[in-house]
Amino acid sequence: MQNELALFLSYLNDVKHSSVNTIQSYERDLKYFFKFLSEHQIDQVNDISCEWIQTYLDYMRSLNKSSSTISRTLASIRAFFFYLIKEGKAYENPAVAIEMPKITKKVPKILSENDISVLLNEPHTTDIKGIRDKAMLELLYATGIRVTELITLKVTDINLNQGYIICRDQNKERCIPIGKPAITALKNYLTDVRYAMIRDQHEEALFVNCNGLPLTRQGFWKILKTYAKNAHIEAEITPHMLRHSFAAHLIQHGANLKSVQQMLGHSDISTTQVYTHIAK
């Protein structure tokens, strides 16, 4: 089954042009599923039945996995079998007979404006790492972009003179304005720090790590958690909380819902409307 998985992942990348996060999610879900099957002596794709899929989902519930995680896993298995059918390696999709678990939408957690202020002032701007981190945090809160979008930004995506960034998501792109604090932090980073951190003069990534290589999601996550701890923020902080906080605070200050939708890159405005409830 590992061979079929490798081909499926290549298909997602080369034909479907799926995002790196999507491909990694499919790979992780299916590897766990195949490991479970292997432990029960199921080693062939054609031996996977609806009953075995249901047994695995029940096993996930016994581990207290969330409904969203179980739902995503089922979606991954379905997508895998649709690919096998397309390639003539399977004749039916045993996952389609199983209903998706009902997911209760959680209200996004946000930080207060005071917590945000303390967090943004935490990096020490007397050293190169602090200057870089200050620029990242200011930009993330100023635009509400996702972490993946932050770490894939290129230097050419930034226009400090006119105060905006170009954010690309697969085949779409959006222009997001940035305010003075983020512009100032980015100018300091680009002028005084980045050239000293990069290993290759031709490096396109805007933000790099201490080895001069493009920053990773895990790298940024660790940076954020360190500053949150130092700022004595008690909430279990995640990078996405800055995105939620950005949207909720904008609406609290009277921003137009449609404008917030466009900046966040939501295809459906109903996704953005949840922030109006938080703002209230």
C-alpha positions, -999 to +999 in steps of 0.1 A: +000+000+000+030+023+005+036+023-033+000+033-040+003+061-013+035+074-029+018+076-063-013+093-048+009+119-032+027+125-065-007+129-082-018+155-056+014+174-062+019+171-100-017+170-113-040+185-086-014+211-075-025+207-039-008+228-013+020+214+008-002+214+039-029+194+021-005+168+008+011+164+043-023+161+059-033+133+034+000+115+039-002+117+077-039+105+079-033+076+055+000+064+071-018+061+104-046+042+087-023+018+069-003+012+101-036+002+118-045-021+089-010-037+089-013-045+126-045-065+116-028-083+087-045-062+061-017-054+035-036-051+002-057-022-010-084-045-023-088-060+012-099-027+027-136-029+033-162-004+046-162-024+079-124-020+083-126+018+077-155+020+103-134-001+128-105+023+124-127+054+129-142+038+160-106+032+172-098+069+167-129+077+188-116+054+216-084+076+216-106+107+220-097+121+186-119+151+178-148+149+153-129+172+129-098+149+129-120+118+123-138+137+095-106+147+079-093+112+080-124+098+064-121+125+037-085+114+031-095+078+027-122+087+003-099+108-018-073+080-019-099+055-032-113+080-058-077+082-071-074+044-072-107+041-091-095+068-116-062+048-121-081+015-125-066+000-093-099-002-075-136-007-086-154+009-057-149+033-029-157+016+005-155+050+023-185+066+006-210+045+026-198+060+058-214+093+069-191+122+079-192+129+116-211+160+126-187+188+135-196+214+160-181+247+149-160+262+177-159+299+182-123+310+174-102+320+204-086+354+203-062+375+223-071+408+238-056+439+223-036+443+254-021+408+251-014+415+215+004+447+224+025+429+251+034+401+227+044+424+198+068+443+222+084+411+235+112+407+209+144+425+217+151+447+187+188+451+198+198+418+181+192+404+146+169+376+157+147+399+177+144+424+148+134+395+125+109+382+150+094+416+156+089+420+118+072+386+116+048+391+145+039+427+134+032+415+099+012+385+110-011+406+131-012+434+106-025+412+078-042+382+093-023+359+069-018+322+077+016+309+089+021+290+057+015+323+038+039+341+061+068+317+056+063+315+018+064+352+013+091+364-010+110+397-008+093+407-040+059+403-024+065+433-002+059+469-012+068+491+017+066+524-003+029+519-010+022+498+022+009+464+010+019+428+005+009+403-021-002+370-006-005+339-028-026+309-021-022+282-048-035+299-079-051+329-061-035+360-048-047+390-028-033+424-019-033+432+018-026+467+032-002+470+061+001+498+087+030+518+100+041+495+128+045+466+104+061+488+077+087+501+103+095+466+116+099+452+080+121+481+070+144+475+100+146+438+091+152+443+054+177+471+059+197+459+089+192+421+093+182+400+064+213+404+044+233+392+074+212+361+079+208+348+043+233+322+031+227+327-006+224+362-021+198+348-045+175+336-017+140+347-024+123+339+009+115+370+030+120+353+064+149+330+070+162+311+101+196+315+118+211+292+092+200+314+064+174+290+051+136+297+047+118+295+080+095+266+086+061+263+102+075+245+132+103+271+135+078+299+137+055+280+161+084+276+186+093+313+182+057+324+190+053+300+220+086+314+235+074+350+233+040+341+246+055+324+276+079+354+282+049+377+279+030+357+306+001+351+282-019+323+299-039+312+269-026+283+249-015+304+220-014+292+183-003+312+152-039+311+140-050+330+171-032+361+157-053+357+125-085+354+145-075+383+167-067+405+136-102+399+122-121+403+154-103+435+164-108+450+129-146+444+132-146+457+167-132+490+153-158+492+126-142+475+096-164+464+067-171+427+068-165+424+030-131+440+034-121+417+062-133+387+041-110+398+012-080+404+034-084+369+050-090+353+017-123+336+026-143+324-004-175+325+016-185+355+037-203+333+061-169+321+073-160+357+081-193+364+099-182+344+129-159+373+139-189+396+143-202+374+171-167+375+188-166+413+183-199+417+201 
